[in-house]
Amino acid sequence: MYRNFKIVPNIIFGRGCFNQLGEILETKRGNQNAPIIFVLDDVFKGKTLEQRLPLKGNDMILHVNVDDEPKTSYIDALVEQIKQTYAVIPDGIIGVGGGATMDIAKAVSLMLTNPGSAADYQGWDLINNPAVYHVAVPTLSGTGAEISRTTVLTGPEKKLGINSDYTLYDQILLDPELIADVPKEQWFYTGMDCYIHDVESLEGTYINEFSKAYGEKSIELCRQVFLEDHPEKDDKLMMASYFGGMSIAYSQVGACHALSYGLSFVLGTHHGIGCCITFDYLEDIYPEGVREFRQMMAKHGITLPRNLTADLSEEELNTMATVALGLTPLWENCLGKDWEQKMTRERVLELYRRM
């Protein structure tokens, strides 16, 4: 039985397309008292981008902090803040920022219409009710959060996404002008998340011609951005992120993402840099990908942190391993159905000890 999956139905791409956001939202405004909530990375507080948001009436700018990876408790608090402020469900949730901000916006849009805590829905297809209308405006490119059916959250017991067709955005605006001034290291780490998506998809056991078509184009664009330093690198990276996200939609990520989830759960390591740290130790699994990744690091003068796990207890290391090994689809994509014979707990622990 083939999986029937949804994709984002409405997409605008092009320099300056952010200016069309107000026009798009006007068609979604219904109840005069219902606001639109702009979930904005607080790095933009008081900046030009905030001033360009098309606010009307009693709309809200919900500043969110992404210094830490998004937690289910943080989502619950934001949802409660909105419910305490308004007597009606918002007409829309607009995520403006990088992958973490877009994941927060997705999770908030889901939890406004589904009871309980965000932690209750960490897993696959547990959401029962459609989300509030939600729009993504990426200001970073690489995570693929704008196109993904997953919102990645750290809960009390695990780091795991809310994976659902309802998670998908209703609309995305891809404006390359918005990623032009990203700091170099953040640009690199987020872009490498895309590159690693491509490697894991293309070399996985779930690969098929649908995923391959997107993955091959995405990795070609990544090479133009990170090895050739192409003059249209912002436009290319934005599309690489989109294609990379589409590549894993009908396949899966692999060992790097599984291990990075464990790293993040215990140490709070941000997703992009966590994937880079982890990928650098996976030359036995992805030899060509790691070799090329190191070329990209050298070209852009990137040095990864070392000895992150040196002072961790055995209990903490085992918690990492438990989180990582719990991601069965990722390991099966990477190593096949007999993955548990190949990726034992001791092998995972040894990889973490090297980090």
C-alpha positions in Angstrom: 0.0 0.0 0.0 1.5 3.3 -1.1 1.2 6.3 1.3 -1.1 9.1 0.2 0.5 12.3 1.5 -0.4 15.9 1.2 1.8 18.8 0.3 1.6 22.6 0.9 -1.2 23.7 -1.5 -0.2 27.4 -2.0 3.3 28.7 -2.7 4.7 32.0 -3.8 8.4 32.4 -4.7 10.3 35.5 -5.6 12.2 38.5 -4.3 9.8 40.9 -2.7 6.9 38.5 -2.4 6.7 39.2 1.3 4.9 42.4 0.3 1.9 40.2 -0.8 1.3 38.8 2.7 -1.4 41.3 3.6 -3.3 40.7 0.4 -3.2 36.9 1.0 -4.4 37.3 4.6 -7.3 39.6 3.6 -9.1 36.7 2.0 -8.9 34.7 5.3 -10.2 37.3 7.7 -13.7 36.3 8.7 -15.0 37.2 12.2 -14.3 40.9 12.8 -13.1 40.1 16.3 -10.8 37.2 15.3 -7.2 38.2 15.1 -4.3 37.0 13.0 -1.4 36.0 15.2 2.1 36.7 13.8 4.6 34.3 15.4 7.8 36.2 15.1 11.3 35.3 16.1 12.2 37.8 18.8 15.5 38.6 17.0 13.3 40.8 14.8 11.7 42.7 17.7 11.8 46.4 16.9 13.5 45.7 13.5 12.3 46.6 10.0 10.8 43.2 9.3 8.5 43.6 12.3 7.3 47.0 11.0 6.5 45.4 7.7 4.0 42.9 9.1 0.5 43.6 7.8 -1.3 44.0 11.1 -5.0 45.0 11.3 -7.5 45.5 14.1 -6.6 43.4 17.1 -4.0 41.3 15.5 -1.1 40.1 17.8 2.6 39.9 17.3 3.7 36.9 19.4 7.4 37.2 19.9 9.0 33.8 20.5 12.4 32.9 21.7 14.3 30.2 20.0 17.6 30.3 21.9 16.5 26.8 23.0 14.9 24.1 20.9 11.1 24.4 21.0 9.6 22.5 23.9 6.1 21.1 24.3 5.7 23.1 27.5 6.5 26.3 25.6 3.9 25.5 23.0 1.3 24.9 25.7 2.1 28.3 27.3 1.8 30.2 24.0 -1.5 28.6 23.2 -2.8 29.4 26.7 -1.6 33.0 26.2 -3.6 33.3 23.0 -6.7 31.7 24.6 -6.5 34.1 27.6 -6.2 37.1 25.3 -9.0 36.3 22.8 -12.5 34.8 23.2 -12.4 33.4 19.6 -10.1 31.2 17.6 -7.7 33.3 15.5 -8.3 33.5 11.7 -4.6 32.6 11.1 -1.2 31.9 12.5 1.7 33.3 10.6 5.2 31.9 11.3 8.0 34.4 10.5 11.5 33.1 11.2 13.7 30.1 10.9 12.9 26.4 11.3 12.3 26.6 15.1 9.9 29.6 14.7 8.1 27.9 11.8 7.7 24.7 13.9 6.4 26.8 16.8 3.8 28.4 14.6 2.7 25.0 13.2 2.4 23.5 16.7 0.4 26.5 18.0 -2.0 26.3 15.0 -2.6 22.6 15.8 -3.0 23.0 19.6 -5.6 25.8 19.2 -8.0 23.2 17.8 -6.9 20.0 19.6 -7.3 19.4 23.3 -4.5 18.6 25.8 -0.8 19.2 25.7 1.5 19.2 22.7 3.3 16.3 24.3 0.2 14.2 23.7 0.7 14.4 20.0 4.4 13.6 19.6 4.4 10.8 17.1 2.8 9.9 13.8 -0.8 10.8 12.8 -2.2 11.5 16.3 -3.8 14.8 15.5 -7.6 14.5 15.0 -8.7 18.1 14.2 -7.5 20.4 11.4 -5.2 23.2 12.4 -6.0 26.9 12.3 -5.1 28.4 8.9 -1.3 28.9 9.0 1.3 30.5 6.8 5.1 30.2 6.7 7.5 33.1 5.9 11.1 31.6 6.2 13.9 34.0 7.2 16.4 31.1 7.2 16.7 28.3 4.6 17.7 24.7 5.1 15.4 23.0 7.6 12.6 22.4 5.2 10.2 23.2 8.0 8.2 25.3 5.6 7.2 22.2 3.5 7.3 19.5 6.2 4.4 17.7 7.8 6.4 17.6 11.1 6.9 20.1 13.9 9.9 19.0 15.9 9.5 19.4 19.7 11.3 18.4 22.8 8.9 16.9 25.3 9.3 15.7 28.9 10.3 12.2 27.7 11.6 12.5 24.1 12.4 14.8 21.2 10.0 13.8 18.5 7.8 15.6 15.9 4.1 16.0 15.7 3.8 14.3 12.3 0.5 14.9 10.6 -1.0 16.0 7.4 -2.7 18.7 9.4 0.7 20.1 10.4 1.5 21.2 6.8 1.3 24.9 6.1 -1.6 26.2 4.0 0.6 28.8 2.4 4.3 29.6 2.1 6.0 32.7 0.9 9.6 32.1 -0.2 11.3 35.5 -0.5 15.1 35.2 -0.9 15.5 38.8 0.2 14.6 37.8 3.7 17.7 35.5 4.1 20.3 37.8 2.7 21.8 39.0 6.0 21.9 35.8 8.0 25.1 35.4 10.1 27.6 33.1 8.4 27.6 30.2 10.9 23.8 30.2 11.3 23.5 30.3 7.5 25.9 27.4 7.2 24.5 25.1 9.9 20.9 25.6 8.7 21.9 25.0 5.1 23.7 21.8 6.1 20.5 20.5 7.5 19.2 20.6 3.9 22.4 19.0 2.5 22.1 16.2 5.1 18.4 15.7 4.3 19.5 15.0 0.8 22.3 12.6 1.6 20.1 10.6 4.0 17.2 10.5 1.6 19.3 9.6 -1.5 21.3 6.9 0.3 18.4 5.5 2.3 16.6 2.2 1.7 13.3 4.1 1.3 14.6 5.9 -1.8 12.3 6.0 -4.9 12.2 8.1 -8.1 9.9 10.7 -6.5 12.2 11.4 -3.6 15.3 11.0 -5.8 14.1 13.7 -8.3 13.8 16.2 -5.5 16.9 15.1 -3.6 19.2 15.2 -6.6 18.1 18.7 -7.5 18.4 19.9 -3.9 21.9 18.5 -3.5 23.0 20.1 -6.8 21.7 23.5 -5.5 23.5 22.9 -2.2 26.8 22.3 -4.1 26.3 25.5 -6.1 25.7 27.5 -2.8 28.4 26.0 -0.6 31.1 24.9 -3.0 30.8 27.4 -5.9 29.4 30.3 -3.9 27.0 31.1 -6.7 25.9 34.8 -7.0 22.2 33.7 -6.7 23.0 31.6 -3.6 20.0 33.0 -1.6 17.5 32.0 -4.2 19.2 28.7 -4.7 19.4 27.8 -1.0 15.7 28.7 -0.6 14.8 26.3 -3.3 17.2 23.6 -2.1 15.4 23.8 1.3 12.1 23.3 -0.4 13.3 20.4 -2.6 15.1 18.8 0.3 12.0 18.9 2.4 10.0 17.3 -0.5 12.7 14.6 -0.9 12.1 13.3 2.6 8.3 13.6 2.3 8.2 10.3 0.5 11.3 8.8 2.0 12.9 9.6 5.4 16.0 11.0 7.0 18.5 8.7 8.6 21.3 8.1 11.2 22.4 11.7 11.5 19.0 13.0 12.4 18.3 10.2 14.8 21.6 10.8 16.7 21.1 14.6 16.6 17.7 14.2 18.3 19.4 12.4 21.2 22.2 15.1 21.4 19.6 17.8 21.5 17.4 16.2 24.0 20.1 16.0 26.6 22.3 19.0 25.7 19.8 21.3 24.1 22.0 21.5 21.0 20.3 23.5 18.2 19.1 21.3 15.3 21.4 22.6 12.5 24.6 22.6 14.4 23.6 19.3 16.1 23.2 17.7 12.7 26.6 19.0 11.6 28.3 17.7 14.8 26.7 14.3 14.4 27.3 14.0 10.6 31.0 14.6 11.0 31.3 11.2 12.8 29.3 9.2 10.3 32.0 8.6 7.6 31.4 4.8 8.0 27.7 5.2 6.9 27.9 8.2 4.6 31.5 8.3 3.4 31.1 10.5 0.3 28.6 12.8 2.0 30.9 13.4 5.0 33.9 14.0 2.7 32.0 16.7 0.7 30.6 18.2 3.9 34.1 18.6 5.2 35.1 20.4 2.0 32.2 22.8 2.5 33.3 23.4 6.1 36.8 24.2 5.0 35.7 26.5 2.2 33.6 28.6 4.7 36.0 28.4 7.6 33.6 26.5 9.9 35.0 24.8 13.0 32.7 22.5 14.9 32.7 22.3 18.7 34.3 19.2 20.2 34.2 17.2 23.4 30.5 18.0 24.0 29.8 14.7 25.7 33.1 14.4 27.6 31.6 15.2 31.0 28.3 13.4 30.6 27.3 10.6 33.0 26.5 7.1 31.7 22.9 7.8 32.6 22.9 10.9 30.3 24.6 9.0 27.5 22.1 6.2 27.8 19.2 8.7 27.7 20.7 10.0 24.4 20.9 6.5 23.1 17.3 5.7 24.1 16.0 8.8 22.3 18.0 8.0 19.1 17.2 4.3 19.0 13.5 5.1 19.5 13.3 6.6 16.0 12.7 3.3 14.1 11.8 4.7 10.7 15.0 6.7 10.5 17.2 3.7 11.3 15.2 1.5 8.9 15.7 4.0 6.1 19.4 4.1 6.8 20.3 0.5 7.5 17.3 -1.6 6.4 14.8 -3.7 8.3 17.5 -5.6 10.2 18.9 -2.2 11.5 18.9 -3.3 15.2 21.5 -5.9 14.4 23.7 -3.2 12.8 23.1 -0.3 15.1 23.3 -1.7 18.6 23.1 0.5 21.8 26.9 0.0 22.3 27.6 1.3 18.8 25.4 4.4 19.4 27.0 5.0 22.8 30.5 4.8 21.2 29.5 7.4 18.6 28.2 9.7 21.3 31.4 9.2 23.3 33.4 10.4 20.3 31.5 13.6 20.2 
